[in-house]
Amino acid sequence: MSALFESSVINGMSLANRFVRSATWEGMATTEGACTGRLSDLMVKLVEGGVGLIITGHSYVSREGQASPWQLGIHDDAKMAGLTQMTDAVHRSGGKICSQIAHAGAQAITQLTGIEAIGPSVLLADGKVKCREMNKEDIDRVVRAFGDAASRAKQCGFDAVELHAAHGYLLSQFLSPLSNRRTDEYGGTLANRGRMALEVLRSVRQAVGPDYPVLIKINAEDFAEGGFSVEDMLELSAMLEKAGIDAIEMSGGTSSEASKYHSVRFGTIAKENEAYYRDAARRFKQTIRVPLILVGGIRSADVAERLVADGTADYIALSRPLICEPDLVNRWKNGDPAKSACVSDNRCFDPARAGEGMRCLLKVKAPRGAMAHHQ
């Protein structure tokens, strides 16, 4: 599996292999969004398990952008001490860690924040207004909040930042004609719908400087009729490349009823169906030169190996498989190529929703791990 264990560099950040831990919601922060020892311990476990780059759970850049309870926040300076402890712990273990910065937009958890949700356009759900339309002052304020969050991330010792522009969160809402029905310079053409993401990138780049890795997570498509399409993704990626993005992580889907596929798909994956966004990734690689991180339904070592070896992707990102087996990368590296034990049943979210933090509820993984150590 040589291709997967090559070292590489993204804008000065050296990575030991091609594996990335893709962001998720761990549900392990305090109610105020502060980092906890449990969260730091989880990151260290991923380093010890062999992951080349860890991307944190999505961290909200301003209070009204919070998506979930016990979600990590990076919206004020009071959060910096805990985040610095996290990066210190990861670096002591020899790892690299990237902060994913995000705003939930219309998906914000208003009953927790007590603040009205905001989005590109007024959205209705069950006849009720889900969010109000952002004015220019709102847009400018959120753009600044992303820059401030990136500045905090750099000061806290994160090796990189990733902008969350996928899965129907705020920047993704601006990108989709289904949620963005504006008639000003932020709506209509993709150049207009992509304007906010590019303004956020500019704000973040000004905050962190030219020699600091800035990544972005985008959808291959929304899988919704009239939504963000693969053609939109290719056009947006070219715009991001020109604007100086350092790497792009490709995912897909949203939690909206309109999306045929949600961002977290359910059910076991046959090997021939692994890598959900493989075709979109191949199209991306034909025209875009920015390194591509591919996430979504990758469960087998040989599939991951082929994706990198044949140039479909530069990095392989895993999320649920690493919740199930934090040492999966080392297991594969040490010669046990058995498929990830993850069955994609999404039960790992249940303890997180109950306030206990995300964890795998599968009982079969212990003997398998033990077996791997004896081979």
Beta strands, then each sheet from edge to edge (+ up, - down):
strand 1: 8-10
strand 2: 13-15
strand 3: 19-21
strand 4: 53-55
strand 5: 59-60
strand 6: 97-102
strand 7: 118-119
strand 8: 123-125
strand 9: 128-133
strand 10: 160-165
strand 11: 214-219
strand 12: 247-251
strand 13: 292-294
strand 14: 315-318
sheet 1: 1+ 2-
sheet 2: 5+ 6+ 4+ 3+ 14+ 13+ 12+ 11+ 10+
sheet 3: 7+ 9+ 8-
end
